[in-house]
């Protein structure tokens, strides 16, 4: 588990290797990552955009960006939590991810750049 707090917004990531959907012989290693976003501030926020930096050993970096997360632009009230999960596919089975959420305080309209902690991805089949 990896956690980081920026501007009273805590992001926790729990990555796991998805062996059922991975095909190592085809260089397809699937990872699921569970995200919890906790609004520890006293203002509601809305998550508008995200940017990811995905590192795949031997294949380099890929940047992914887009609106919201999993098709949503969630509003997270003061003291509330939003959870979701998503997937990433690596060709090497070893890598990492980090990123940024772009949020706005709903009351003050202040823009926030919330860091997603860097987390490691390691296919279980590779470390026996």
Protein Blocks (a to p, Z undefined) as FASTA:
>chain_A
ZZddeehiacdddddddfklgcfknopacdddddddddfbfbdcddfbdcdddddehkap
addddeheehiacdddehiacddddddddfkopacdddddddddfklopacddddddddd
ddfklmZZ
